[in-house]
Amino acid sequence: MPSCHVVVIGAGIGGLTAGALLARRGYSVLVLDQALVPGGCASTFKRKGFTFDVGATQVAGLEPGGIHHRIFQELEIEIPAATPCDPACAVYLPGETEPINVWRDPQKWKAERIRQFPGSEPFWELLATLFRASFAFQSRDPVLPPRNLWDLWQLVSAVRPDTLITLPYTFLTVGDALRGYGLGDNQRLRTFLDLQLKLYSQVDAEETALLYAATALSVSQEPQGLFHLQGSMQVLSDRLVSSLERDGGKLLMRHTVERIHTTNGKATGVVIRNQKTGAVWTEPADHVVANVTAQNLVQLLEAETPEGIPSSQPKTQNRYRRRVDKLPPSSGAFVVYLGVDRSAVPSGCPPHLQFLYDYDGPIGENNSLFVSVSHPKDGRAPEGKATIIASSFVDTRNWWQSEDYKQRKQQYTEEAIARLSQFFHLTPETIVHQEAATPRTFARFTARDRGIVGGIGQRVSTFGPFGFANRTPVNHLWLVGDSTHPGEGTAGVSYSALTVVRQIENTKN
């Protein structure tokens, strides 16, 4: 069995998955995180008997053959109890009282979109064709983007004749496809797509890579699907931690990695600070797996060079830093967490809703809200109560101005609750608990650069073969998470983790 020592920076789902798989395969693993609890943006917190999911509220990949199912089978741990989201989301466009329901049943969803968007079916059929080919390709574990011959061989080995169907669409966006089908001026369809894609790709239809959108917009239908976990999102990280520790791995919370040591272009260890005691030490490592953003990774590497001293980093590292610096700004999130009396929730309310309040306003900044509502007896609220979590994308740069931070937070909270009150019965009597999180909050608790959420945006220039690789310019330093292929979400970062584990295994051969 391998005897390599691997240090994993970050106990989000990607880091825990990589750590648990490596420990299962016989590696010595140490996972470090500066937060109080594991899970990253898929963790939870408790208030007055309510359990709130911090960020992620739904899971893909639990079905047989799905990525979580595959990984939990390898780890020999039980798949968590979950119910399919049906509809996956109910989307309310401005001025409309009837939602667009994204049904799990493919035929039911087809009938819905034919009714909602007449004349658009050829566009949806294209997405379905691309999804089938892309999903089958991804299930064969390609390495994207490849960075050496072994990676390239994994990529080539995953290609089948049906994969070639996707090639003509590699450089197209959803906006290009809409125009190709004469739907470019269909405001209602485009707005629906903008709303849905902003959740999954961080950018709208005009910018989202078509091949990514094909998966993001199709994965909620059978035999795949989106799932609502029993208990909370925390059950994913809890089971991964149990697997990690069962197989000899170690998890240290409240420990901050301050920099990554490199020698001759190879990662050799990390500098760790114990937040409780202040003790600092260097932990040697044969491999370092960074479950962080690309921006955070550059910062950890640059910390190795004292300020004012010219960097001796190789040109490849400097090019990497410049590429990160040129990335368009990533989104942050403003989130309102409400614990309410169950009477505040309309009868038959779906678990996930999306609201846009004004066609002329931006998608985000409280003009749109993505809302998750707990189910009765799903472990998130006391009997007769419920949780409502509403999030909106925001520009992180607006939240670091200390002079108006508290005022802005209060304003956004009041506006969000006023918007939610148009659908939910929210009064001082029905609201049991409320609090809000901003990019500053996410930066403090997840350590993500500027509190950004959801990755780097699935544009053509950053998706798949053009994205950030798991291999970094530093040998034996690996990047895991939503900055890498195939993107955000617990399923995406788990694919990323599995790829890194396979690459580390290959270094032993």
C-alpha positions in Angstrom: 0.0 0.0 0.0 1.2 3.6 -0.6 2.8 5.3 2.3 2.7 8.9 1.0 1.6 11.7 3.3 -1.0 14.0 1.8 -2.1 17.3 3.3 -5.5 18.5 2.3 -6.3 22.2 2.7 -10.0 22.8 3.2 -12.7 20.5 4.6 -15.3 21.3 2.1 -17.0 18.4 0.2 -14.2 18.4 -2.4 -11.4 18.2 0.2 -13.2 15.7 2.4 -13.9 13.5 -0.6 -10.3 13.6 -1.7 -9.1 12.9 1.8 -11.5 10.0 2.4 -10.7 8.3 -0.9 -7.0 8.7 -0.3 -7.2 7.3 3.2 -9.3 4.4 1.9 -6.6 3.7 -0.6 -3.9 3.6 2.1 -2.4 7.1 2.1 -1.6 9.0 5.3 -4.0 11.9 5.2 -4.3 15.2 7.2 -7.2 17.5 6.4 -7.1 21.0 7.7 -9.7 23.7 7.9 -10.0 27.1 9.6 -13.7 26.8 10.3 -15.6 25.5 13.3 -17.4 22.7 11.4 -16.5 20.7 8.2 -18.5 21.1 5.0 -17.5 24.5 3.7 -20.4 26.1 1.8 -22.3 22.8 2.3 -22.2 23.0 6.1 -24.9 24.1 8.5 -25.5 26.1 11.7 -28.2 25.9 14.4 -30.4 28.5 15.9 -33.4 28.1 18.3 -33.9 24.5 17.3 -33.6 25.3 13.5 -30.9 23.8 11.3 -29.9 26.1 8.4 -27.9 25.0 5.4 -25.2 27.6 4.9 -25.1 27.6 1.1 -25.8 24.5 -0.9 -29.3 23.2 -0.4 -29.7 20.4 -3.0 -27.6 17.6 -4.2 -27.1 15.8 -7.5 -25.4 12.5 -8.0 -27.1 10.3 -5.4 -28.8 8.1 -7.9 -27.2 4.7 -8.7 -24.2 5.5 -10.9 -24.2 9.1 -9.8 -20.9 10.5 -8.5 -21.9 10.5 -4.8 -23.3 7.0 -5.1 -20.1 5.8 -6.7 -17.8 7.4 -4.1 -19.9 6.3 -1.1 -19.8 2.7 -2.5 -16.0 2.8 -2.7 -15.8 4.2 0.8 -18.3 1.6 2.0 -20.5 4.1 3.7 -24.3 4.4 3.6 -25.9 6.7 1.0 -27.8 9.4 3.0 -31.6 9.4 3.0 -33.0 11.9 0.5 -36.1 12.7 -1.4 -36.1 13.7 -5.1 -37.0 17.4 -5.7 -40.1 17.4 -7.9 -40.3 20.0 -9.2 -36.6 20.7 -9.0 -37.5 24.3 -9.0 -40.6 26.5 -9.4 -39.6 29.6 -11.3 -41.7 32.8 -11.0 -41.1 35.5 -13.7 -42.1 39.1 -13.1 -45.8 39.7 -12.7 -46.7 36.0 -13.1 -48.6 34.0 -10.4 -48.2 30.6 -12.1 -44.6 29.1 -11.9 -42.6 27.4 -14.5 -42.2 24.0 -12.9 -39.0 22.1 -13.7 -40.4 18.6 -13.3 -38.3 15.5 -12.7 -40.3 13.3 -15.1 -38.9 14.0 -18.6 -42.2 13.8 -20.4 -43.9 16.1 -17.8 -41.1 18.6 -18.1 -41.3 18.5 -21.9 -45.1 19.2 -21.8 -44.4 22.1 -19.4 -41.8 23.8 -21.5 -43.9 23.3 -24.7 -46.7 25.1 -22.9 -44.5 27.7 -21.4 -42.2 28.4 -24.3 -44.0 27.6 -27.6 -41.7 27.0 -30.6 -38.6 26.3 -28.4 -38.6 22.5 -28.5 -35.8 22.2 -31.1 -33.6 24.1 -28.7 -34.5 21.8 -25.8 -34.0 18.7 -27.9 -30.5 19.9 -28.8 -29.7 20.3 -25.0 -31.0 16.8 -24.4 -28.8 15.3 -27.2 -25.7 17.2 -25.9 -26.5 16.1 -22.3 -26.7 12.4 -23.1 -23.4 12.5 -24.9 -21.7 14.7 -22.3 -23.0 12.8 -19.3 -21.9 9.5 -20.8 -18.5 11.0 -21.5 -18.1 12.3 -17.9 -19.1 9.0 -16.4 -16.0 7.5 -18.0 -13.8 9.8 -15.9 -11.9 11.9 -18.4 -9.3 14.3 -17.1 -10.0 17.9 -18.2 -8.0 19.9 -19.1 -5.2 17.4 -19.6 -1.7 18.5 -18.5 0.5 15.5 -19.3 0.4 12.3 -21.4 -1.4 10.3 -18.7 -4.1 12.9 -18.4 -4.4 13.0 -22.2 -4.8 9.2 -22.3 -7.6 9.3 -19.8 -9.3 11.9 -21.9 -8.9 10.0 -25.2 -10.0 6.8 -23.5 -13.3 8.4 -22.5 -14.2 9.4 -26.0 -16.7 7.4 -28.0 -18.4 8.0 -31.4 -21.3 9.7 -29.7 -18.9 12.1 -27.9 -18.1 13.6 -31.3 -21.6 15.0 -31.5 -20.5 17.6 -29.0 -17.4 18.9 -30.9 -19.2 21.4 -33.2 -20.7 23.1 -30.1 -17.5 23.4 -28.1 -17.1 27.2 -28.6 -20.8 28.1 -28.5 -22.8 29.7 -25.7 -26.4 29.3 -24.9 -27.0 32.7 -26.4 -25.5 31.5 -29.7 -27.8 28.5 -29.7 -30.9 30.6 -29.0 -30.1 32.8 -31.9 -29.5 29.8 -34.1 -33.0 28.6 -33.4 -34.5 32.1 -33.9 -35.2 32.5 -30.2 -32.7 35.2 -29.4 -35.5 37.8 -28.9 -37.7 35.5 -26.8 -37.4 37.6 -23.5 -39.4 35.1 -21.4 -37.4 32.1 -22.4 -34.1 33.9 -22.1 -35.0 35.3 -18.7 -35.9 31.8 -17.5 -32.6 30.5 -18.8 -30.7 33.4 -17.2 -32.2 32.6 -13.8 -31.5 28.9 -13.9 -28.0 29.3 -15.3 -27.0 31.9 -12.9 -27.5 29.3 -10.2 -25.3 26.7 -11.8 -22.8 28.6 -14.0 -22.5 32.0 -12.3 -23.2 33.7 -15.6 -26.2 34.2 -17.8 -27.3 32.5 -21.0 -25.3 34.9 -23.2 -22.0 33.8 -21.5 -22.6 30.2 -20.4 -20.9 27.5 -22.4 -23.5 25.5 -24.2 -22.0 22.2 -23.3 -22.1 23.1 -19.6 -25.6 24.3 -19.8 -26.8 21.1 -21.5 -25.8 19.3 -18.3 -26.9 22.0 -15.8 -30.4 22.3 -17.4 -31.0 18.5 -17.9 -29.5 16.8 -14.7 -32.7 17.5 -12.7 -34.7 14.9 -14.8 -34.8 11.2 -14.3 -32.9 8.9 -14.2 -30.7 11.6 -12.6 -32.2 14.3 -10.4 -31.8 16.8 -7.6 -32.3 15.6 -4.1 -33.3 17.1 -0.7 -31.3 15.5 2.1 -32.9 14.2 5.2 -31.4 16.1 8.2 -29.4 18.7 6.4 -26.5 19.1 4.0 -24.2 18.4 6.9 -24.9 14.6 6.6 -22.6 14.6 3.5 -19.6 16.0 5.3 -20.3 14.0 8.5 -20.2 10.7 6.6 -17.1 11.6 4.7 -15.4 12.6 8.0 -16.4 9.2 9.5 -14.9 7.4 6.5 -11.7 9.5 6.7 -11.1 8.8 10.4 -12.1 5.1 10.1 -9.4 4.6 7.6 -6.7 6.4 9.6 -7.0 9.9 8.3 -7.0 13.0 10.5 -9.1 16.1 10.5 -8.1 19.3 12.3 -10.6 22.1 12.5 -9.7 25.7 13.6 -6.3 25.2 11.9 -5.3 27.8 9.2 -2.9 27.0 6.4 -0.9 30.2 6.0 1.3 29.2 3.0 2.4 26.3 0.9 6.1 25.4 0.9 7.7 24.6 -2.5 11.2 23.4 -3.3 12.6 23.2 -6.8 9.1 23.5 -8.3 7.5 20.9 -6.0 5.2 21.2 -3.1 6.9 19.9 0.1 4.7 21.0 2.9 2.4 23.7 4.5 2.7 26.2 7.3 -0.1 25.7 9.8 -1.4 28.0 12.6 -3.5 26.6 15.4 -6.2 29.2 15.9 -6.8 28.3 19.6 -3.2 28.2 20.8 -1.5 30.3 18.2 1.1 27.6 17.7 2.7 27.6 14.2 4.5 24.6 12.6 5.4 23.2 9.2 3.8 20.0 8.1 5.9 18.1 5.5 3.9 16.5 2.7 4.5 14.3 -0.4 1.4 15.9 -1.9 -0.7 18.9 -1.1 -4.4 19.0 -2.2 -5.9 22.5 -2.1 -9.7 22.6 -1.8 -9.7 26.3 -2.2 -10.5 28.9 -4.9 -7.9 29.6 -7.6 -7.6 33.0 -6.1 -6.8 31.6 -2.6 -4.3 29.1 -4.1 -2.3 32.0 -5.7 -2.3 33.8 -2.3 -1.0 30.7 -0.5 1.8 30.3 -3.0 2.7 34.0 -3.0 3.0 34.0 0.8 6.1 31.8 0.3 7.9 34.9 -1.1 8.5 37.6 1.5 7.1 41.0 0.6 9.6 43.2 -1.2 11.8 40.3 -2.4 11.7 39.5 -6.1 9.9 36.2 -6.8 12.0 33.4 -8.1 8.8 31.5 -9.1 9.1 29.7 -12.5 7.4 31.4 -15.5 4.6 28.8 -15.4 3.6 29.9 -11.9 3.7 33.6 -12.9 1.5 32.8 -15.9 -0.9 31.0 -13.6 -1.1 34.0 -11.3 -1.7 36.4 -14.2 -4.5 34.2 -15.5 -6.1 34.2 -12.1 -5.7 38.0 -11.9 -7.5 38.4 -15.2 -10.6 36.4 -14.3 -13.8 38.4 -14.3 -15.1 39.1 -10.8 -16.8 36.2 -9.2 -20.2 36.6 -7.5 -20.9 36.7 -3.8 -24.1 35.9 -2.1 -26.5 37.7 0.3 -28.5 35.2 2.2 -31.5 35.6 4.6 -32.1 32.7 7.0 -35.6 32.6 8.5 -37.0 30.2 11.1 -40.8 30.5 10.8 -44.1 29.1 11.9 -45.3 26.5 9.4 -48.4 28.6 8.8 -46.1 31.1 7.0 -45.5 28.5 4.2 -48.3 28.1 1.6 -49.7 24.6 1.3 -48.0 22.5 -1.3 -45.0 24.8 -1.5 -42.1 23.1 -3.5 -38.7 22.8 -1.8 -37.0 25.2 -4.2 -38.3 28.4 -5.8 -36.9 31.2 -7.8 -38.3 34.7 -8.2 -37.5 37.5 -10.5 -39.2 40.7 -9.7 -38.4 43.1 -12.5 -37.3 42.3 -16.1 -35.3 45.5 -16.2 -33.3 44.8 -13.1 -30.2 42.6 -12.6 -30.3 38.9 -11.7 -29.2 39.3 -8.2 -29.0 42.3 -5.7 -32.5 41.3 -4.3 -34.2 41.6 -7.7 -34.1 37.8 -7.9 -34.1 35.3 -5.0 -33.4 31.6 -4.9 -35.5 30.1 -2.0 -35.2 26.8 -0.2 -37.9 25.7 2.1 -37.7 22.8 4.6 -40.1 19.8 4.5 -42.1 18.7 7.5 -40.0 16.2 9.5 -36.9 16.6 7.4 -34.8 17.4 10.4 -34.4 21.2 9.8 -37.1 22.6 12.0 -39.1 21.8 15.2 -42.6 20.4 14.8 -44.9 23.0 13.4 -42.0 25.1 12.2 -40.0 25.5 8.9 -36.9 27.1 7.6 -36.8 29.5 4.6 -33.4 30.3 3.1 -33.4 33.0 0.4 -30.2 34.0 -1.5 -29.3 36.6 -4.0 -26.1 37.0 -6.1 -24.3 40.2 -5.3 -21.1 42.1 -6.3 -18.6 41.3 -3.5 -16.9 44.7 -4.1 -19.8 46.5 -2.7 -19.6 44.8 0.7 -16.1 45.7 1.8 -16.9 49.4 2.4 -16.9 49.7 6.2 -18.7 53.0 6.3 -22.0 51.7 5.1 -21.8 47.9 5.7 -24.3 47.7 8.5 -26.7 49.9 6.7 -26.4 48.0 3.5 -26.9 44.7 5.3 -30.1 46.0 7.1 -31.4 47.4 3.8 -30.9 44.1 1.9 -32.5 42.1 4.8 -35.6 44.3 4.8 -35.9 44.2 1.0 -35.6 40.5 0.9 -38.2 39.9 3.6 -40.5 42.3 1.9 -40.1 40.4 -1.4 -40.6 37.1 0.3 -43.8 38.4 1.9 -45.4 38.5 -1.5 -45.4 34.6 -1.4 -45.0 33.6 2.2 -47.0 34.9 5.2 -44.3 36.6 7.0 -45.2 38.8 10.0 -43.5 39.5 13.3 -45.7 36.7 14.7 -44.7 34.0 12.2 -41.0 34.8 12.1 -39.3 33.0 15.0 -35.7 33.8 14.0 -33.9 35.8 11.3 -30.4 36.6 10.4 -28.4 37.4 7.2 -25.1 36.5 5.7 -23.0 38.7 3.3 -19.8 38.1 1.4 -18.0 39.3 4.5 -19.7 36.5 6.4 -18.7 33.9 3.8 -15.2 35.2 3.8 -15.0 34.9 7.6 -16.4 31.4 7.9 -15.2 29.7 4.7 -12.0 31.8 4.0 -13.0 32.0 0.3 -11.4 35.0 -1.3 -13.6 38.1 -0.7 -16.4 35.7 0.1 -17.0 34.6 -3.5 -19.3 31.6 -4.0 -19.9 29.1 -6.8 -16.7 29.0 -8.8 -15.3 31.1 -11.6 -18.1 31.1 -14.1 -18.7 28.5 -16.8 -17.8 30.6 -19.8 -16.3 28.9 -22.9 -12.9 30.3 -21.8 -13.1 28.6 -18.4 -15.1 25.4 -19.1 -13.8 21.9 -19.7 -10.7 21.8 -21.9 -10.1 25.6 -21.3 -10.6 25.6 -17.6 -8.3 25.4 -14.6 -6.7 22.0 -14.3 -6.4 19.9 -11.1 -2.6 19.9 -11.8 -1.1 23.2 -10.9 2.3 24.6 -12.1 3.8 23.2 -8.9 4.4 19.5 -8.9 2.5 17.5 -6.4 0.2 20.5 -5.7 -3.4 19.8 -6.7 -6.4 22.1 -7.0 -9.8 20.7 -6.0 -13.2 22.4 -6.0 -15.4 24.6 -8.0 -12.6 26.4 -9.8 -11.9 23.2 -11.7 -13.8 20.9 -14.0 -16.7 20.2 -14.0 -17.7 23.2 -11.8 -19.7 24.0 -8.8 -22.1 21.9 -6.6 -21.3 18.9 -4.4 -21.4 16.6 -7.4 -19.0 18.8 -9.4 -16.4 19.1 -6.6 -16.7 15.4 -5.9 -15.8 14.6 -9.6 -12.9 17.0 -9.1 -11.7 15.2 -6.0 -11.9 11.8 -7.7 -9.8 13.0 -10.6 -7.1 14.3 -8.2 -7.0 11.0 -6.4 -6.6 9.1 -9.6 -3.8 11.5 -10.7 -2.0 11.1 -7.3 -2.3 7.3 -7.6 -0.7 7.5 -11.1 2.4 9.3 -9.7 3.2 6.1 -7.8 3.5 4.1 -11.0 
